[in-house]
Amino acid sequence: MKKTALFSLAIMAAALAGPAGAAPRLDPEARLAKILEGRVAGKPVDCINPQVNTETQIVDHTAIVYGWGNTVYLQRPVNAQDLRDDDMLVTYLHGTGQLCSIDVVHLRDRNGGWNRGFVALNKFVPYTRARVATR
């Protein structure tokens, strides 16, 4: 009986530790640095076109990154501490069809679909891939 209990504890401990050789989860700022690696910050802009920048990545309690390819836009919203990387972002566009620094993004729980609050947007900082000089 003792062997069974010890074996069960060992299995639970291994499950809590995660897969063997699994990389540790990056803290939010390190994850953001990895997303922006090889890119250079540009002049902040007030609005972006959400139809072109449909890809989004949420960095827990830190930021939203819009876009893919050569240019992505970093958004560090007011009350970013409310962001969770498993949130769904709900945006209502007004007038211009642009996503702007005066807009808010509503947060929805991915599992239950209920509203979790919102974040207020700031200016968007474009990050473009650095060009490698060729001879």
Phi, psi and chi 1 to 4 in degrees:
 res  aa     phi    psi   chi1   chi2   chi3   chi4
   1 MET       -  -41.1 -170.0   64.1  140.0      -
   2 LYS   -63.6  -38.0  -75.1 -176.1 -178.2  178.8
   3 LYS   -63.3  -39.7  -73.8 -176.5 -179.0  178.6
   4 THR   -64.3  -43.0  -56.8      -      -      -
   5 ALA   -65.0  -43.4      -      -      -      -
   6 LEU   -64.8  -39.8  -72.1  174.7      -      -
   7 PHE   -63.1  -42.7 -178.8   71.4      -      -
   8 SER   -62.4  -41.7  -64.4      -      -      -
   9 LEU   -64.4  -39.6  -74.9  173.1      -      -
  10 ALA   -64.4  -40.4      -      -      -      -
  11 ILE   -64.4  -44.3  -65.6  -69.8      -      -
  12 MET   -64.1  -41.2  -71.9  176.2   16.5      -
  13 ALA   -64.1  -41.2      -      -      -      -
  14 ALA   -64.8  -38.3      -      -      -      -
  15 ALA   -66.7  -39.5      -      -      -      -
  16 LEU   -69.2  -32.0  -69.7  173.4      -      -
  17 ALA   -71.6  -23.2      -      -      -      -
  18 GLY    93.6  176.5      -      -      -      -
  19 PRO   -62.7  145.4  -10.0   16.4      -      -
  20 ALA   -61.7  132.3      -      -      -      -
  21 GLY    78.1    5.4      -      -      -      -
  22 ALA   -68.0  139.1      -      -      -      -
  23 ALA   -70.5  141.3      -      -      -      -
  24 PRO   -66.7  148.1   20.7  -28.2      -      -
  25 ARG   -70.0  132.8 -175.1  175.7  168.2  115.9
  26 LEU   -73.0  145.6  -64.1  174.7      -      -
  27 ASP   -69.4  161.0   70.1   67.1      -      -
  28 PRO   -55.1  -44.1  -28.5   36.3      -      -
  29 GLU   -66.8  -36.5  -71.7  -64.0  -25.1      -
  30 ALA   -67.8  -38.5      -      -      -      -
  31 ARG   -64.8  -42.3 -179.2  168.0  174.8 -121.6
  32 LEU   -63.3  -42.2 -175.8   57.1      -      -
  33 ALA   -60.3  -37.6      -      -      -      -
  34 LYS   -67.6  -39.6 -172.6  169.5  179.6   71.9
  35 ILE   -63.7  -39.6  -67.9  169.2      -      -
  36 LEU   -90.4   -0.7  -60.6  175.5      -      -
  37 GLU   -55.1  133.0 -173.9  175.1   29.5      -
  38 GLY    81.7    8.3      -      -      -      -
  39 ARG  -116.5  155.3  -62.6  175.2 -175.5  -86.5
  40 VAL  -117.5  133.8  177.2      -      -      -
  41 ALA   -70.5  140.9      -      -      -      -
  42 GLY  -109.9 -170.4      -      -      -      -
  43 LYS   -73.1  130.5 -177.9  179.7  175.9 -173.4
  44 PRO   -57.7  145.4  -23.7   34.1      -      -
  45 VAL  -122.1  155.0  -63.6      -      -      -
  46 ASP   -77.8  -34.5  -75.7  -45.0      -      -
  47 CYS  -136.8  154.7  -60.1      -      -      -
  48 ILE  -132.4  160.0   62.6  170.6      -      -
  49 ASN   -89.1  111.2 -177.0  -17.3      -      -
  50 PRO   -70.5  -17.0   25.0  -31.5      -      -
  51 GLN   -74.6  -27.6  -66.0  176.1  -13.5      -
  52 VAL   -88.6  -33.2  173.7      -      -      -
  53 ASN  -104.6   60.1  -63.2  -70.3      -      -
  54 THR   -78.7  -23.9   56.9      -      -      -
  55 GLU   -77.1  132.6  -62.1  -69.6  -39.4      -
  56 THR  -133.5  145.5   58.5      -      -      -
  57 GLN  -129.0  129.0  -63.5  179.8   65.8      -
  58 ILE  -100.2  130.5  -59.9  171.9      -      -
  59 VAL  -105.8  115.5  179.9      -      -      -
  60 ASP   -38.3  124.8 -105.6   -7.0      -      -
  61 HIS    55.5   21.3  -46.4  -66.7      -      -
  62 THR  -135.5  -57.9  -54.0      -      -      -
  63 ALA  -162.2  169.3      -      -      -      -
  64 ILE  -122.9  134.9  -54.7  167.6      -      -
  65 VAL  -113.4  120.1  179.2      -      -      -
  66 TYR  -102.1  141.1  -69.1   91.1      -      -
  67 GLY    98.7  178.8      -      -      -      -
  68 TRP  -159.8  175.8   58.2  -83.0      -      -
  69 GLY    82.0 -142.1      -      -      -      -
  70 ASN   -68.0  -37.1  -75.7  -24.4      -      -
  71 THR  -124.7  131.4  -57.1      -      -      -
  72 VAL  -122.7  158.3  -62.4      -      -      -
  73 TYR  -118.0  123.3  -66.6   87.9      -      -
  74 LEU   -89.4  128.1  173.9   62.9      -      -
  75 GLN  -121.6  114.6  175.2   54.4 -120.7      -
  76 ARG  -107.2   88.3  -73.1 -171.5 -178.5  -98.6
  77 PRO   -72.7  160.4   27.1  -32.6      -      -
  78 VAL   -61.6  146.4  175.4      -      -      -
  79 ASN    54.1   39.8   54.1  -40.9      -      -
  80 ALA   -60.0  -22.4      -      -      -      -
  81 GLN   -60.3  -17.1   70.2  -83.0    1.9      -
  82 ASP   -83.2  -11.3  -68.1  -17.9      -      -
  83 LEU   -71.5  137.9  -72.1  170.5      -      -
  84 ARG  -126.6  142.3  -63.9 -172.0  -43.4 -157.1
  85 ASP   -67.5   -9.1   62.0    6.3      -      -
  86 ASP  -105.7   12.8   62.5  -17.3      -      -
  87 ASP   -72.8  155.9  -79.0  -26.9      -      -
  88 MET  -102.0  136.2  -68.8 -173.5  -60.5      -
  89 LEU   -97.3  129.0  -56.7  176.1      -      -
  90 VAL  -119.2  120.4  179.2      -      -      -
  91 THR  -122.7  134.7  -53.0      -      -      -
  92 TYR  -109.7  118.5  -59.5   99.1      -      -
  93 LEU   -90.0  139.3  -58.7  177.7      -      -
  94 HIS  -120.5  136.5  -54.0  -77.9      -      -
  95 GLY    63.0  -81.0      -      -      -      -
  96 THR   -79.8  -14.5   65.2      -      -      -
  97 GLY    78.0    7.0      -      -      -      -
  98 GLN   -98.6  155.6  -60.6  -77.5  -53.4      -
  99 LEU   -97.5  118.1 -173.9   58.1      -      -
 100 CYS  -123.1  166.4  -64.0      -      -      -
 101 SER   -66.7   -9.0   57.7      -      -      -
 102 ILE   -97.4   -1.5   60.6  170.2      -      -
 103 ASP   -85.2  166.0  -68.5  -29.3      -      -
 104 VAL  -120.5  152.3  -63.0      -      -      -
 105 VAL  -118.7  124.7  174.4      -      -      -
 106 HIS   -83.6  143.5  -62.0  -90.7      -      -
 107 LEU  -106.1  130.8  -52.1  174.0      -      -
 108 ARG  -122.2  140.5  -72.6 -126.0  173.9  112.1
 109 ASP   -68.5  129.5 -179.3   84.6      -      -
 110 ARG   -66.6  -34.0 -174.6  171.3  -60.1  -79.2
 111 ASN   -81.5  -48.0  -64.3  -41.9      -      -
 112 GLY   -96.6  -20.0      -      -      -      -
 113 GLY    78.9    4.5      -      -      -      -
 114 TRP   -82.1  156.9   59.5   83.4      -      -
 115 ASN   -69.4  136.9  -69.4  -35.7      -      -
 116 ARG  -113.8    0.0  -75.5 -161.7  -17.2   87.5
 117 GLY   126.1 -151.9      -      -      -      -
 118 PHE  -156.3  165.2   67.1   92.1      -      -
 119 VAL  -125.8  142.7  -67.8      -      -      -
 120 ALA   -96.1  130.1      -      -      -      -
 121 LEU   -79.5  148.7  -58.9 -178.7      -      -
 122 ASN  -107.8 -168.8  -76.2  -51.8      -      -
 123 LYS   -65.4  153.0  -71.0 -168.0  176.9 -145.4
 124 PHE   -95.9  131.9  -62.0   84.1      -      -
 125 VAL  -104.0  114.9  179.6      -      -      -
 126 PRO   -74.0  137.7   24.9  -28.7      -      -
 127 TYR  -122.4  117.9  -81.7   79.2      -      -
 128 THR  -111.0  142.3  -54.0      -      -      -
 129 ARG   -56.8  133.7  -71.8 -168.3 -159.5  -79.2
 130 ALA   -67.7  135.5      -      -      -      -
 131 ARG   -82.5  135.2  -63.5 -177.5 -171.9 -116.4
 132 VAL   -88.7  127.5  178.2      -      -      -
 133 ALA   -69.1  133.9      -      -      -      -
 134 THR  -116.9  153.1   56.7      -      -      -
 135 ARG   -99.9      -  -66.1 -179.1 -165.9 -151.0
